[in-house]
């Protein structure tokens, strides 16, 4: 059976679907929509379409944003529901897809973004990484140029991989007013020290703070993060659970490192992974969908169905 849509009734606060999630949106169709469907309008979208098209089945739009903007021009005069029908395929977005009160269904009618029958459309805020070459043959590390991006996530064939990190609970750390005293003198040789992050887990808390600089016996943390992480007595940041995000930590298959200054991505493939054929994706959009209304202009009568985010 085709998936039924999730519907939003009077959403007055921000509803966000964030990158890094795979979310197939489903729910029940509200009662009473069957009669409205008799005079519904369908707007078509396809990854192979063109935004200069008319949005018909034969000439679909290419992007959700273009379909949304077109629906705004017809919704006030609609005498039935409006279905935005997505063909099969992946819709790559570079900006958050935002719906406001202006995108609500009116006069009791619904605006629904739904998969075409039998289709499995995917909304993706990521970009595929190609052009891999061997960077360190001895360690099996590959490199690809990705340009100006910033991400904490990398997916290979749909699986979330691990950002380069140390082992758990590295020894020799003691808290100070500005960070930590350390006994591992080799850490001072790590390049791009300000890109390193300390991940510290304590009770139900998880802290993540960036490093400022490392000397032979001290690790100074960046402000304002270090100050804020020590505000609550009894719940302050503790010694590192691990250190993350340095090329020097890249020593395990499935780990990766992004050199933001150079725009280069490094990855050590797992056994069986072939980067010549693998689908490697980096997220570029923090939030995929933002349904954002307010008290005066709530988002209402909007639905999603059969779409994977």
Helices and strands as residue ranges (DSSP letters): E 6-8, E 15-18, H 33-36, G 37-39, E 41-45, H 64-74, G 75-77, E 82-86, E 90-92, E 97-99, G 101-103, E 111-115, E 122-124, E 126-129, E 133-136, E 141-145, E 155-156, E 159-160, E 162-163, E 174-175, E 179-181, G 185-189, G 193-195, E 197-202, E 205-214, E 218-221, H 225-228, E 242-244, G 247-249, E 255-259, E 264-268, E 280-283, E 287-291, E 302-305
